[in-house]
Amino acid sequence: MKGSKLLLLLLLASSLCLSAVIAAQHTCPADLDSKCEGGASDDWEGEYFPGVPKIKYEGPTSKNPLAYKWYNAEEVILGKKMKDWMRFSVAFWHTFRGNGADPFGAPTKAWPWEDGTNSLAMAKRRMRAHFEFMEKLGVDKWCFHDRDIAPDGKTLKAKTNIKPLWGTAQLFLHPRYMHGAATSPEVKVYAYAAAQVKKALEVTHYLGGENYVFWGGREGYQTLLNTDMKRELDHLANFLQAAVDYKKKIGFNGTLLIEPKPQEPTKHQYDWDVATSFAFLQKYGLTGEFKINVECNHATLSGHSCHHELETARINGLLGNIDANTGDPQVGWDTDQFMTDIAEATLVMSSVVKNGGLAPGGFNFDAKLRRESTDVEDMFLAHISGMDTLARGLRNVAKLMEDGSLDDLVRKRYQSFDSEIGALIEAGNGDFETLEKMVLEWGEPNVPSGKQELAEILFQSAL
C-alpha cells in the first residue's frame, strides 16, 4: 500500500521553526504573483499575513476586530489560567485545506500562497503559512488528518514548539472506504485501514501529539438489508483493540478518542452519540482505553444539545476533548460554523469546569469560514470570535459560581434525598418492602415546583 507515503505528514516542519518565519527579513506578502524579492520561490520565507499583527488582549471595550475582547491567556479564572482551561487548537483541514466548496457549489477560496499543485514545495509553503498563523493567533496546538497535510514525500524531521493536540487517519474519502474502513465487508480494506492508522499513530507520537481521534465517517450502514451489523460491530471493536495494543507497543501515552456522529455520510453511523458510544465501549471492554471527543455540531445532528453530550460524557468519565463548532438550525447538514452563541458557550464551559478541565485534550476549532468569506484576514476574525465566545462563557460560569443561586436551586430540588431514607436509596439499599412501608406512612407526596423559569432567569443574568 505504499506505506512510506503515509509518513508524508512528517514533512510538516522541515525547517518550520516559527522563529525563522517570523524573524525573516522579507516583509512582502506570500503571493505567488508577487515580484517582491522572489516571492514565488519554493523556499520563500517571508510573512504570509503581513497585514495582521500578533493578536493581543485589549478588553471588552476594544473596537479593534483583530484583538481579543474576552480571551486573556494568562489571566487566572477559577484557579487556572484561561489558556489552560481552553487549550485551543487550530484544525488544519478546515483552516488551510478548506476551499469553500459546498454540496451545491465549487470552491470559492484561493489563498495567495496556493499554486494549485499537490507538490512537496506547496505543502511546505502551506505549512509555513499555518505556523505563522498560529504564532500570530497565540495558539500552540493544532489537529490534522494524515491525508491533509502533505503529498507523497520523504520523512523530514520536525523543528517547532507547536505540537498537535491530536492526529487522525482519513478513512472516509477514498473510494476504497465506500463501505467503511474497520467495518468494511472486504478484508483487504480492513487491513489497509489498519496499516494507515498504524502510520498515523506513529506520526502523531513522533510529533508529540497528546491524543489520537477515531471518527467513523463511514463506519455504519446505508441499509440493513445487506448488512451484518453484529459482525461489523465485532470487527470495529477488534480494530480499536488492535489500535490500543499498538499504541502501547510504540510507547504512545496519548489519549485515544472516539468522535460520535449520527449520520452523514452514512445513513446510520455506529457511534451515533455519546451514550451509544459508551454502550459500545462497555460491551467490548474498552471503557478504560478510550474517551470521547464531543463535536457540538454532531450533537445537534443527533437530536441533542452540545451540553447534553458533554454532560453524558463527563458523568461517565469519558470527556476528553471538544470540537468547538456549531450548526445552523435552518440548514440540515454539518455546517461546522464557529461557535458564537454566548449562552451555548456558557453551558459548554460549565461542563468543562465541572470536569476540572480537558487536559490532555482541549478545544479544537473543527470549524470553517463561510463559503462567502474569502479574505485571509477572515481566518483570524473567525478564530478570534470563537476564542472570545468560549472565554466569555468561562467568565460567565465564574459569575454563576460566585453568585451560587443556580447551584442552590438545583441543590434544593433534590434536598429530600438528603434525608435518611434518601441516603438509603442512593446507597443502593432502598428495597421495595421498606419503601412501601414508608409510602403507607407518608401518604400522597407533595411535589414541589421545578422552578424552571427561575433557573433560566438566573442563568441569563450571567450573560
Residue pairs with C-beta under 8 A, 6 or more apart in sequence:
1 192
1 195
1 196
2 152
3 195
3 199
4 154
4 155
5 152
5 153
6 146
6 195
6 196
6 199
6 200
6 203
7 154
7 155
7 199
7 202
7 203
8 146
8 149
8 150
8 151
8 152
8 153
9 144
9 146
9 149
9 150
9 167
9 200
9 203
9 207
10 155
10 156
10 157
10 158
10 203
10 206
10 207
11 120
11 123
11 124
11 127
11 149
11 150
11 153
11 154
11 155
11 156
12 123
12 127
12 144
12 149
12 150
12 156
12 158
12 207
13 127
13 131
13 156
13 157
13 158
13 159
13 160
14 124
14 156
14 157
14 158
14 159
15 159
16 124
16 127
16 128
16 131
16 158
16 159
16 160
17 159
17 160
18 131
18 132
18 134
18 135
18 160
18 161
18 162
20 45
21 45
21 47
21 128
21 131
21 132
21 135
22 47
22 132
22 135
24 45
24 46
24 47
26 36
26 37
26 39
26 44
26 45
26 46
26 47
27 46
27 47
27 50
28 34
28 36
28 37
28 39
28 46
28 47
28 50
29 36
29 39
29 46
29 47
29 48
29 50
29 112
30 39
30 44
30 46
30 47
30 48
30 112
30 113
30 125
30 128
30 129
31 39
31 112
31 113
32 39
32 40
32 112
32 113
32 114
32 115
33 39
33 40
33 112
34 40
34 112
36 46
37 46
38 44
39 46
42 121
42 124
42 125
44 125
45 128
47 132
48 113
48 128
48 129
48 132
48 133
48 376
49 129
49 132
49 133
49 136
49 376
49 377
49 380
51 377
52 66
52 136
52 376
52 377
52 380
53 66
53 136
54 135
54 136
54 138
55 66
55 67
55 68
55 136
55 137
55 138
55 380
55 384
56 67
56 68
57 67
57 68
57 71
57 72
57 73
57 75
58 64
58 67
58 68
58 69
59 69
60 69
60 70
62 69
65 381
65 384
66 377
66 380
66 381
66 384
67 384
68 384
68 387
68 388
68 391
69 388
70 388
70 389
70 391
70 392
70 395
71 82
71 86
71 387
71 388
71 390
71 391
72 82
72 391
73 81
73 82
73 83
73 138
74 81
74 82
74 83
75 81
75 82
76 82
77 85
77 394
77 395
77 398
78 85
78 353
78 394
78 397
78 398
78 401
80 357
82 391
82 394
84 357
84 359
85 349
85 352
85 353
85 357
85 394
86 362
86 363
86 387
86 390
86 391
86 394
87 141
87 165
87 357
87 358
87 359
87 361
87 362
87 363
88 139
88 141
88 362
88 363
88 365
88 387
89 139
89 141
89 142
89 143
89 165
89 166
89 362
89 363
89 364
89 365
90 130
90 133
90 134
90 137
90 139
90 141
90 142
90 143
90 364
90 365
90 383
91 142
91 143
91 323
91 364
91 365
91 366
91 367
92 130
92 142
92 143
92 144
92 145
92 148
92 149
93 144
93 145
93 148
94 336
94 365
94 366
94 367
94 368
94 369
95 130
95 133
95 365
95 368
95 379
95 383
96 111
96 126
96 129
96 130
96 133
97 148
98 109
98 368
98 369
99 107
99 108
99 109
100 107
100 108
100 109
100 369
100 371
100 374
101 107
101 108
101 371
102 371
103 333
105 371
108 371
108 372
108 374
109 369
109 374
110 374
111 129
111 376
112 376
113 125
113 126
113 129
114 122
114 126
115 122
118 151
119 151
120 150
120 151
120 153
122 151
123 149
123 150
123 151
123 153
127 149
127 150
130 142
131 160
131 162
133 379
133 380
134 140
134 142
134 162
135 162
136 380
137 380
137 383
137 384
139 383
140 161
140 162
140 163
141 162
141 163
141 164
141 165
141 210
141 362
142 162
142 164
142 165
143 164
143 165
143 166
143 167
143 168
143 213
143 364
143 366
144 164
144 167
144 168
145 167
145 168
145 169
145 170
146 167
146 168
146 169
146 170
146 196
146 199
146 200
146 203
147 169
147 170
147 173
148 170
158 206
158 207
163 207
163 208
163 209
163 210
164 204
164 207
164 208
164 209
164 210
165 209
165 210
165 211
165 321
165 361
165 362
165 364
166 204
166 209
166 210
166 211
166 212
166 213
166 254
166 257
166 293
166 321
166 361
166 364
167 200
167 201
167 203
167 204
167 207
167 209
167 212
167 213
168 200
168 212
168 213
168 214
168 215
169 193
169 196
169 197
169 199
169 200
171 177
171 181
171 182
171 193
171 196
171 197
171 216
171 217
171 218
172 181
172 215
172 217
172 218
172 265
176 189
176 192
177 184
177 189
177 193
177 217
177 218
178 218
179 185
179 186
179 189
179 218
180 189
180 216
180 218
180 219
180 220
180 232
180 266
181 189
181 190
181 193
181 216
181 218
181 219
181 239
182 190
182 193
182 194
182 216
182 219
182 235
182 236
182 239
182 240
183 216
183 218
183 219
183 220
183 232
183 233
183 235
183 236
183 270
184 190
184 193
185 228
185 232
190 235
190 239
193 239
194 239
194 242
197 239
197 243
198 246
200 212
201 212
201 243
201 246
201 247
201 250
201 252
202 250
204 212
204 252
204 254
205 250
205 251
205 252
205 254
209 254
210 254
210 255
210 360
210 361
211 254
211 255
211 256
211 257
211 293
211 320
211 321
211 360
211 361
212 243
212 247
212 252
212 254
212 255
212 256
212 257
213 257
213 258
213 259
213 293
213 321
214 240
214 243
214 256
214 257
214 258
214 259
215 258
215 259
215 261
215 293
216 236
216 258
216 261
216 269
216 270
216 271
217 261
217 265
217 266
217 269
218 265
218 266
218 269
219 232
219 236
219 266
219 269
219 270
219 271
220 263
220 266
220 267
220 268
220 269
220 270
221 227
221 229
221 232
221 266
221 267
221 268
222 266
222 267
223 267
232 270
233 270
233 280
236 270
236 280
237 280
237 283
237 284
237 286
240 256
240 284
240 286
240 289
240 290
241 284
241 286
243 256
244 256
244 286
244 289
247 254
247 256
254 360
255 291
255 320
255 321
255 360
255 361
256 289
256 290
256 291
257 290
257 291
257 292
257 293
257 320
257 321
257 361
258 271
258 277
258 281
258 290
258 291
258 292
258 293
259 271
259 292
259 293
259 294
259 295
259 298
259 323
260 271
260 272
260 273
260 274
260 276
260 277
260 292
260 294
260 295
260 298
260 302
260 309
261 269
261 271
261 272
261 295
261 298
261 301
261 302
261 334
262 268
262 269
262 272
262 273
262 298
262 301
262 302
262 303
263 269
263 301
264 301
264 333
264 334
270 276
270 280
271 277
271 280
272 302
273 299
273 302
273 304
273 309
273 312
274 292
274 294
274 309
274 312
274 313
274 316
274 318
275 312
277 292
278 287
278 292
278 312
278 313
278 316
278 318
280 286
281 287
281 289
281 290
281 318
287 318
290 318
291 313
291 318
291 319
291 320
291 321
291 361
292 313
292 318
292 319
292 320
292 321
293 320
293 321
293 322
293 323
293 361
293 364
294 306
294 309
294 310
294 313
294 319
294 321
294 322
294 323
295 322
295 323
295 325
295 366
296 306
296 309
296 322
296 323
296 324
296 325
296 326
296 327
296 339
296 344
296 348
297 323
297 325
297 326
297 327
297 334
297 335
297 336
297 337
297 366
298 309
298 323
298 334
299 305
299 306
299 308
299 309
300 306
300 326
300 327
300 329
301 327
301 334
302 309
305 344
305 347
306 326
306 344
306 347
306 348
307 344
307 347
307 348
307 350
307 351
310 319
310 322
310 348
310 351
310 352
311 351
313 319
313 320
314 351
314 354
314 355
319 351
319 355
319 358
319 361
320 358
320 361
321 358
321 361
321 362
321 363
321 364
322 348
322 352
322 358
322 361
322 362
322 363
322 364
323 364
323 365
323 366
324 338
324 339
324 348
324 363
324 364
324 365
324 366
324 367
324 386
324 390
325 336
325 337
325 338
325 339
325 365
325 366
325 367
326 337
326 338
326 339
326 340
326 341
326 344
326 367
327 334
327 335
327 336
327 337
328 335
328 337
336 366
336 367
336 368
337 367
337 368
337 370
338 365
338 367
338 382
338 383
338 385
338 386
338 389
339 345
339 348
339 367
339 386
339 389
339 390
340 385
340 386
340 389
341 389
342 389
342 392
342 393
342 396
342 463
343 459
343 460
343 463
344 393
345 389
345 390
345 392
345 393
345 396
346 392
346 393
346 396
346 397
346 400
346 459
346 462
346 463
347 393
348 390
348 393
349 390
349 393
349 394
349 396
349 397
350 397
350 400
352 358
352 394
353 394
353 397
353 401
363 390
365 383
365 386
367 382
367 386
369 378
369 379
369 382
373 382
396 462
396 463
397 462
399 462
400 406
400 407
400 458
400 459
400 462
401 407
403 458
403 461
403 462
405 458
406 455
406 458
406 459
409 451
409 454
409 455
409 458
410 455
413 448
413 450
413 451
416 422
417 423
417 425
417 426
421 430
421 434
421 435
421 438
424 430
424 434
425 435
